[in-house]
């Protein structure tokens, strides 16, 4: 499995939409043989008021991520293989909206 970053732009209109999408994504990823493992996501406030995400996944390849996104009901606008991880400090406490 390789580490990937996935950008989803302006996909959710409300936090509730995002929560429902996250639940579907986890269910799909937890299925036997999915080829993906969701690690974490950062929720991004888009300029148009919608919510986007930058997600970190382990996956067998970009095609597994595309299949996962389609089965979850949303896109994977950009898929980038992670070349390295540089951690200066751990993620801070949970962000507040």
C-alpha positions in Angstrom: 0.0 0.0 0.0 1.2 3.5 -0.9 0.2 6.8 0.8 -1.8 9.2 -1.3 -3.2 12.7 -0.9 -6.7 13.3 -2.5 -8.1 16.8 -3.1 -11.9 17.2 -3.3 -13.0 20.7 -4.2 -16.3 22.3 -3.3 -18.0 18.9 -2.9 -20.2 19.5 0.2 -22.6 22.3 0.9 -23.0 21.7 4.7 -21.2 20.0 7.5 -24.0 17.5 7.6 -23.4 16.6 3.9 -19.7 16.2 4.8 -20.5 14.0 7.8 -22.8 11.7 5.7 -20.1 11.5 3.0 -17.5 10.6 5.5 -19.6 7.8 6.9 -20.2 6.4 3.4 -16.5 6.7 2.6 -15.5 4.8 5.8 -18.1 2.0 5.1 -16.8 1.6 1.5 -13.2 1.6 2.6 -13.8 -0.9 5.4 -15.2 -3.5 2.9 -13.0 -6.5 2.3 -10.8 -6.0 -0.7 -11.5 -2.3 -1.1 -7.8 -1.6 -1.6 -8.0 1.6 0.4 -7.6 2.7 4.0 -8.7 6.2 5.1 -6.1 7.8 7.4 -7.3 11.4 7.9 -9.0 14.4 6.2 -8.6 18.1 6.5 -11.8 20.1 5.8 -11.2 23.2 3.8 -13.5 26.3 3.5 -13.8 27.0 -0.2 -14.1 30.6 -1.6 -17.7 29.9 -2.7 -18.8 28.9 0.8 -18.8 25.1 0.2 -16.5 22.6 1.9 -13.7 20.8 0.3 -11.3 18.2 1.7 -7.7 17.1 1.5 -7.6 13.5 2.5 -4.8 11.1 3.3 -5.3 7.5 2.2 -3.3 4.3 2.0 -4.2 2.5 -1.3 -3.1 -0.1 -3.7 -3.1 2.6 -6.4 -4.9 5.5 -7.9 -7.5 3.3 -9.5 -8.5 1.9 -6.1 -9.0 5.5 -4.9 -11.1 6.3 -7.9 -13.3 3.2 -7.4 -13.6 4.1 -3.7 -14.7 7.7 -4.5 -17.3 6.5 -7.0 -18.7 3.9 -4.7 -18.8 6.6 -1.9 -20.7 9.0 -4.2 -18.2 11.8 -4.7 -15.1 12.7 -6.7 -11.4 12.5 -6.3 -10.4 15.7 -8.2 -6.6 15.2 -7.7 -4.7 12.1 -6.6 -1.1 12.6 -5.6 1.3 9.9 -4.4 3.0 11.0 -1.2 6.8 11.1 -1.7 7.7 11.7 1.9 6.3 12.8 5.2 7.8 15.7 7.2 6.3 16.2 10.6 7.5 19.3 12.4 4.9 18.9 15.2 1.8 16.8 15.6 -1.6 18.2 14.4 -2.8 20.8 16.8 -6.1 20.4 18.7 -9.2 20.1 16.7 -9.9 23.1 14.5 -12.9 25.2 15.3 -15.2 26.5 12.6 
